[in-house]
């Protein structure tokens, strides 16, 4: 699956009450061209690697909660504006080191 990572402005996860015998998790990738809804069964390791590489601050905890949901719900997992304030791993490590040093 090819996702135009530089164009993605938001990612959501839509859950339904249709499981476990029907698809009940759908990923939503928002770009200037529209929203692509991808059934969860097509989200493989390559897509997750792309999320890790291109979407800093992605809310993994929301992805986990959505995967266990049996409710009709839309989960906001990532937004470009929010990611501007997400510290990198190096920044978090430096903050932790400073905290321990105090």
VOBA-1610 file (N, C-alpha, C; in pm, whole numbers, padded with zeros to 5 digits, always signed):
BEGIN
Unk+00084-00117+00000Unk+00000+00000+00000Unk+00089+00123+00000Unk+00061+00216-00088Unk+00137+00340-00097Unk+00059+00453-00031Unk+00119+00514+00068Unk+00057+00628+00136Unk+00146+00748+00110Unk+00089+00859+00061Unk+00170+00979+00035Unk+00201+01052+00165Unk+00297+01001+00242Unk+00324+01051+00376Unk+00339+01201+00386Unk+00412+01269+00296Unk+00426+01415+00310Unk+00293+01490+00298Unk+00194+01428+00235Unk+00065+01494+00216Unk-00033+01468+00329Unk-00006+01371+00414Unk-00100+01334+00520Unk-00106+01448+00623Unk-00229+01496+00648Unk-00246+01603+00746Unk-00312+01553+00875Unk-00376+01436+00868Unk-00440+01381+00988Unk-00463+01231+00966Unk-00469+01159+01078Unk-00501+01016+01076Unk-00604+00990+01184Unk-00708+00920+01145Unk-00811+00879+01240Unk-00832+00730+01229Unk-00896+00674+01328Unk-00933+00533+01325Unk-01081+00526+01357Unk-01157+00468+01265Unk-01302+00454+01283Unk-01331+00311+01323Unk-01406+00295+01432Unk-01445+00162+01477Unk-01596+00146+01465Unk-01636+00022+01445Unk-01779-00010+01437Unk-01810-00124+01534Unk-01936-00154+01546Unk-01980-00264+01631Unk-02001-00392+01549Unk-01943-00398+01429Unk-01967-00510+01337Unk-01882-00633+01364Unk-01776-00622+01445Unk-01688-00737+01467Unk-01754-00844+01551Unk-01698-00957+01566Unk-01567-00997+01516Unk-01571-01062+01377Unk-01688-01082+01319Unk-01694-01152+01190Unk-01692-01060+01070Unk-01703-00932+01092Unk-01695-00831+00987Unk-01583-00734+01022Unk-01532-00665+00921Unk-01429-00563+00946Unk-01489-00457+01038Unk-01415-00423+01145Unk-01469-00325+01240Unk-01370-00215+01278Unk-01255-00213+01210Unk-01155-00107+01232Unk-01112-00054+01095Unk-01121+00078+01078Unk-01084+00141+00952Unk-00992+00260+00981Unk-00881+00268+00911Unk-00789+00380+00925Unk-00827+00487+00824Unk-00824+00612+00867Unk-00857+00725+00781Unk-00733+00812+00764Unk-00686+00826+00640Unk-00571+00910+00609Unk-00623+01032+00534Unk-00607+01150+00595Unk-00657+01274+00537Unk-00544+01343+00462Unk-00569+01375+00335Unk-00474+01447+00252Unk-00550+01560+00181Unk-00480+01650+00114Unk-00551+01756+00040Unk-00645+01701-00067Unk-00621+01580-00113Unk-00706+01520-00216Unk-00829+01452-00159Unk-00839+01443-00027Unk-00953+01378+00036Unk-00909+01281+00143Unk-01004+01202+00188Unk-00979+01105+00294Unk-00984+00964+00236Unk-00879+00889+00262Unk-00875+00748+00222Unk-00907+00664+00344Unk-01008+00580+00332Unk-01044+00489+00441Unk-00991+00351+00406Unk-00907+00298+00495Unk-00839+00171+00470Unk-00882+00071+00577Unk-00939-00043+00536Unk-00974-00145+00635Unk-00850-00189+00714Unk-00870-00216+00841Unk-00760-00252+00929Unk-00680-00371+00882Unk-00741-00463+00810Unk-00667-00582+00765Unk-00556-00548+00667Unk-00560-00427+00608Unk-00455-00386+00514Unk-00344-00304+00580Unk-00355-00281+00709Unk-00252-00207+00781Unk-00149-00309+00829Unk-00041-00319+00751Unk+00062-00417+00781Unk+00184-00350+00844Unk+00288-00428+00865Unk+00409-00376+00929Unk+00472-00262+00850Unk+00464-00268+00717Unk+00520-00160+00634Unk+00447-00028+00659Unk+00315-00034+00672Unk+00238+00089+00700Unk+00273+00140+00839Unk+00282+00051+00937Unk+00316+00094+01073Unk+00457+00152+01078Unk+00549+00096+01000Unk+00684+00154+00990Unk+00676+00295+00932Unk+00590+00316+00833Unk+00571+00449+00776Unk+00514+00546+00877Unk+00420+00500+00958Unk+00364+00585+01064Unk+00475+00627+01160Unk+00556+00531+01203Unk+00666+00562+01295Unk+00765+00661+01234Unk+00794+00644+01106Unk+00894+00728+01040Unk+00843+00867+01004Unk+00715+00879+00972Unk+00665+01004+00914Unk+00565+01082+01000Unk+00513+01021+01104Unk+00409+01088+01183Unk+00450+01098+01329Unk+00539+01193+01361Unk+00584+01207+01500Unk+00468+01243+01593Unk+00468+01181+01706Unk+00362+01208+01803Unk+00235+01129+01780Unk+00240+01028+01692Unk+00123+00944+01667Unk+00076+00884+01800Unk-00054+00885+01824Unk-00110+00837+01952Unk-00129+00685+01947Unk-00021+00613+01975Unk-00026+00467+01971Unk-00126+00412+02072Unk-00141+00480+02185Unk-00236+00434+02286Unk-00379+00438+02232Unk-00409+00535+02145Unk-00542+00540+02085Unk-00560+00429+01983Unk-00454+00395+01910Unk-00461+00284+01816Unk-00492+00154+01890Unk-00426+00134+02004Unk-00449+00012+02083Unk-00592+00010+02136Unk-00637+00124+02191Unk-00774+00131+02243Unk-00876+00108+02131Unk-00850+00166+02014Unk-00943+00149+01901Unk-00949+00003+01858Unk-00835-00065+01861Unk-00834-00205+01817Unk-00915-00295+01909Unk-00938-00250+02032Unk-01017-00329+02127Unk-01161-00280+02140Unk-01194-00172+02069Unk-01325-00111+02083Unk-01434-00192+02011Unk-01551-00194+02071Unk-01668-00254+02006Unk-01776-00149+01984Unk-01737-00022+01995Unk-01831+00089+01979Unk-01814+00157+01844Unk-01920+00223+01800Unk-01913+00310+01683Unk-01843+00437+01730Unk-01722+00460+01681Unk-01645+00573+01731Unk-01539+00614+01631Unk-01500+00740+01638Unk-01389+00791+01557Unk-01281+00838+01652Unk-01160+00784+01634Unk-01046+00814+01720Unk-00949+00904+01643Unk-00911+01016+01700Unk-00810+01102+01639Unk-00673+01054+01686Unk-00596+00998+01592Unk-00467+00938+01627Unk-00349+01029+01597Unk-00365+01119+01500Unk-00255+01208+01465Unk-00308+01326+01386Unk-00249+01443+01410Unk-00280+01563+01333Unk-00152+01643+01318Unk-00130+01693+01199Unk-00006+01767+01170Unk+00019+01880+01269Unk-00082+01958+01304Unk-00063+02069+01397Unk-00020+02020+01535Unk-00078+01912+01582Unk-00040+01858+01713Unk+00104+01807+01713Unk+00148+01753+01599Unk+00281+01693+01593Unk+00391+01797+01605Unk+00361+01921+01579Unk+00462+02027+01591Unk+00508+02045+01735Unk+00427+02001+01830Unk+00458+02018+01972Unk+00502+01887+02037Unk+00516+01781+01958Unk+00557+01652+02013Unk+00709+01645+02020Unk+00764+01624+02139Unk+00910+01614+02150Unk+00961+01485+02086Unk+01081+01492+02033Unk+01144+01375+01973Unk+01195+01283+02084Unk+01238+01162+02047Unk+01295+01070+02145Unk+01418+01130+02211Unk+01501+01199+02132Unk+01622+01260+02187Unk+01587+01371+02287Unk+01486+01451+02254Unk+01444+01556+02347Unk+01390+01497+02476Unk+01310+01391+02464Unk+01257+01325+02584Unk+01370+01266+02668Unk+01468+01205+02603Unk+01580+01146+02675Unk+01659+01255+02749Unk+01681+01369+02684Unk+01754+01480+02748Unk+01676+01535+02867Unk+01544+01546+02852Unk+01461+01595+02962Unk+01464+01497+03079Unk+01460+01368+03049Unk+01467+01267+03155Unk+01601+01271+03227Unk+01708+01281+03149Unk+01843+01287+03208Unk+01856+01409+03299Unk+01802+01523+03256Unk+01808+01645+03339Unk+01727+01627+03467Unk+01614+01561+03456Unk+01530+01537+03572Unk+01601+01446+03672Unk+01662+01339+03624Unk+01735+01248+03711Unk+01855+01318+03776Unk+01921+01403+03699Unk+02038+01474+03752Unk+02001+01570+03865Unk+01880+01623+03863Unk+01837+01714+03970Unk+01817+01636+04098
//
